[in-house]
């Protein structure tokens, strides 16, 4: 049986998803910049990445990273840096292509994951719009890995 707090979080999440959907209707119609086939291919790959993130599929997220990124971190190292947020929904919005580079605005519904010691506190879901950076290599779009040092080079 669900607690009252859990039901409240679910209700808030449903309300926010409805808000994302209604706000997204207008933004989905906004013009994108670049050749249409490039924009469509980019948007499809972005949606695949964020669907994997919502599903918690780290391996699929890692496979969509640019080859340089996959060469710098293994899938398990990539997974180690992904804690702290639970992604609940996403919406791909504007996309811009300039040569081999693409930027896509993605609206995300997420909830911070609290440590077990804070189990009595609940944090409501939040929305944010992020600029997702992508690169086209040999005709295929890949998500750019943030320019951070490799895991073994970081100090604890």
ROBA-856298 format. One record per residue (C-alpha): residue number from 1; chain; z, y, x. Coordinates in nm, 4 decimals. Example, Ala and Ser with C-alpha at 12.3 -4.5 7.8 and 13.67 -1.06 7.14 Angstrom:
REM residues 2
> 1, A, 0.7800, -0.4500, 1.2300
> 2, A, 0.7140, -0.1060, 1.3670
***
This chain:
REM residues 156
> 1, A, 0.0000, 0.0000, 0.0000
> 2, A, -0.0883, 0.3473, 0.1305
> 3, A, 0.1750, 0.6103, 0.1901
> 4, A, 0.1497, 0.9513, 0.0290
> 5, A, 0.0634, 1.1059, 0.3659
> 6, A, -0.2232, 0.8596, 0.4189
> 7, A, -0.3624, 0.9364, 0.0717
> 8, A, -0.3391, 1.3090, 0.1471
> 9, A, -0.5296, 1.2656, 0.4753
> 10, A, -0.7994, 1.0661, 0.2969
> 11, A, -0.8287, 1.3313, 0.0235
> 12, A, -0.8570, 1.6088, 0.2832
> 13, A, -1.1217, 1.4077, 0.4679
> 14, A, -1.3228, 1.3584, 0.1496
> 15, A, -1.3002, 1.7285, 0.0679
> 16, A, -1.4143, 1.8208, 0.4195
> 17, A, -1.7018, 1.5723, 0.4021
> 18, A, -1.8108, 1.7310, 0.0748
> 19, A, -1.7928, 2.0726, 0.2409
> 20, A, -1.9997, 1.9481, 0.5347
> 21, A, -2.2570, 1.8037, 0.2958
> 22, A, -2.2930, 2.1225, 0.0946
> 23, A, -2.3009, 2.3442, 0.4029
> 24, A, -2.5451, 2.1062, 0.5684
> 25, A, -2.7964, 2.1345, 0.2881
> 26, A, -2.8778, 2.4918, 0.3873
> 27, A, -2.8637, 2.4312, 0.7606
> 28, A, -3.0823, 2.1222, 0.7379
> 29, A, -3.3556, 2.3520, 0.6067
> 30, A, -3.3213, 2.5990, 0.8938
> 31, A, -3.6130, 2.6129, 1.1332
> 32, A, -3.6049, 2.4177, 1.4565
> 33, A, -3.7722, 2.5333, 1.7735
> 34, A, -4.0238, 2.3159, 1.9546
> 35, A, -4.3034, 2.0703, 1.8707
> 36, A, -4.2177, 1.8837, 1.5474
> 37, A, -4.2578, 1.5260, 1.6877
> 38, A, -4.0234, 1.6159, 1.9762
> 39, A, -3.7692, 1.7638, 1.7352
> 40, A, -3.7790, 1.4564, 1.5084
> 41, A, -3.7426, 1.2141, 1.8005
> 42, A, -3.4533, 1.4193, 1.9387
> 43, A, -3.2758, 1.4408, 1.6025
> 44, A, -3.3106, 1.0631, 1.5577
> 45, A, -3.1501, 0.9918, 1.8969
> 46, A, -2.8739, 1.2466, 1.8346
> 47, A, -2.7968, 1.0815, 1.4993
> 48, A, -2.7843, 0.7391, 1.6698
> 49, A, -2.5379, 0.8709, 1.9292
> 50, A, -2.3066, 1.0309, 1.6735
> 51, A, -2.3243, 0.7288, 1.4422
> 52, A, -2.2088, 0.5183, 1.7378
> 53, A, -1.9294, 0.7678, 1.8059
> 54, A, -1.8117, 0.7567, 1.4420
> 55, A, -1.8255, 0.3751, 1.4531
> 56, A, -1.6353, 0.3700, 1.7831
> 57, A, -1.9257, 0.1854, 1.9518
> 58, A, -1.8678, 0.2905, 2.3134
> 59, A, -2.1384, 0.0600, 2.4513
> 60, A, -2.4059, 0.2181, 2.2284
> 61, A, -2.2887, 0.5706, 2.3204
> 62, A, -2.3086, 0.4800, 2.6890
> 63, A, -2.6609, 0.3334, 2.6441
> 64, A, -2.7778, 0.6672, 2.5011
> 65, A, -2.6553, 0.8585, 2.8095
> 66, A, -2.9091, 0.9807, 3.0625
> 67, A, -2.9778, 0.7278, 3.3420
> 68, A, -2.8052, 0.9552, 3.5962
> 69, A, -2.4897, 0.9417, 3.3835
> 70, A, -2.5015, 0.5649, 3.3433
> 71, A, -2.5380, 0.5417, 3.7214
> 72, A, -2.2260, 0.7544, 3.7739
> 73, A, -1.9930, 0.5836, 3.5264
> 74, A, -1.9748, 0.2342, 3.3850
> 75, A, -1.9356, 0.1781, 3.0117
> 76, A, -1.5654, 0.1004, 3.0623
> 77, A, -1.5124, 0.4210, 3.2638
> 78, A, -1.6926, 0.6156, 2.9937
> 79, A, -1.4685, 0.4532, 2.7303
> 80, A, -1.1533, 0.5518, 2.9216
> 81, A, -1.2364, 0.9207, 2.8712
> 82, A, -1.2987, 0.8945, 2.4963
> 83, A, -0.9436, 0.8838, 2.3552
> 84, A, -0.7618, 1.1549, 2.1675
> 85, A, -0.9962, 1.2039, 1.8718
> 86, A, -1.1094, 0.9883, 1.5835
> 87, A, -1.4578, 1.0909, 1.4706
> 88, A, -1.4993, 1.0546, 1.0963
> 89, A, -1.8400, 1.2052, 1.0135
> 90, A, -2.1218, 1.4095, 1.1641
> 91, A, -2.4227, 1.6122, 1.0571
> 92, A, -2.7188, 1.6913, 1.2808
> 93, A, -2.8231, 2.0535, 1.2314
> 94, A, -3.0566, 2.2809, 1.4316
> 95, A, -3.2479, 2.1389, 1.7254
> 96, A, -3.4285, 2.3276, 2.0000
> 97, A, -3.6644, 2.1790, 2.2580
> 98, A, -3.7611, 2.3650, 2.5745
> 99, A, -3.9702, 2.1437, 2.7984
> 100, A, -3.7698, 1.8392, 2.8965
> 101, A, -3.4421, 1.9783, 2.7606
> 102, A, -3.3066, 1.9802, 2.4086
> 103, A, -3.0016, 2.1318, 2.2428
> 104, A, -2.8789, 2.0185, 1.9038
> 105, A, -2.6060, 2.1684, 1.6903
> 106, A, -2.3924, 1.8910, 1.5425
> 107, A, -2.1200, 1.9494, 1.2855
> 108, A, -1.8402, 1.6973, 1.3387
> 109, A, -1.5423, 1.5946, 1.1261
> 110, A, -1.2659, 1.4596, 1.3481
> 111, A, -0.8935, 1.3962, 1.3512
> 112, A, -0.6686, 1.4198, 1.6564
> 113, A, -0.5021, 1.0887, 1.7424
> 114, A, -0.1333, 1.1397, 1.8057
> 115, A, 0.0711, 0.9254, 2.0437
> 116, A, 0.2924, 0.6580, 1.8831
> 117, A, 0.6006, 0.8727, 1.9480
> 118, A, 0.4605, 1.1291, 1.7016
> 119, A, 0.3830, 0.8768, 1.4250
> 120, A, 0.5750, 1.0749, 1.1660
> 121, A, 0.3453, 1.3776, 1.2108
> 122, A, -0.0007, 1.3818, 1.0618
> 123, A, -0.2726, 1.6172, 1.1676
> 124, A, -0.5375, 1.6885, 0.9059
> 125, A, -0.9045, 1.6320, 0.9877
> 126, A, -1.0886, 1.9292, 1.1346
> 127, A, -1.4519, 2.0332, 1.1622
> 128, A, -1.6297, 2.1775, 1.4590
> 129, A, -1.9881, 2.2590, 1.5519
> 130, A, -2.0903, 2.1507, 1.8988
> 131, A, -2.4013, 2.2170, 2.1072
> 132, A, -2.5154, 1.8751, 2.2243
> 133, A, -2.7306, 1.8786, 2.5415
> 134, A, -3.0111, 1.6224, 2.5763
> 135, A, -3.2863, 1.5520, 2.8300
> 136, A, -3.6230, 1.3805, 2.7837
> 137, A, -3.7131, 1.1261, 3.0516
> 138, A, -4.0413, 0.9326, 3.0285
> 139, A, -4.0727, 1.0397, 2.6653
> 140, A, -3.7245, 0.9194, 2.5604
> 141, A, -3.4319, 1.1495, 2.4752
> 142, A, -3.0953, 1.0862, 2.6436
> 143, A, -2.7622, 1.2600, 2.5983
> 144, A, -2.6652, 1.4544, 2.9085
> 145, A, -2.3437, 1.3486, 3.0746
> 146, A, -2.1023, 1.6351, 3.1227
> 147, A, -2.1093, 1.7562, 3.4805
> 148, A, -1.7794, 1.6036, 3.5853
> 149, A, -1.7027, 1.4135, 3.9030
> 150, A, -1.7234, 1.0323, 3.8837
> 151, A, -1.4060, 0.8599, 3.7626
> 152, A, -1.3118, 0.7321, 4.1106
> 153, A, -1.3341, 1.0866, 4.2547
> 154, A, -1.0884, 1.2343, 4.0004
> 155, A, -0.7247, 1.2725, 4.0884
> 156, A, -0.4635, 1.1584, 3.8337
***
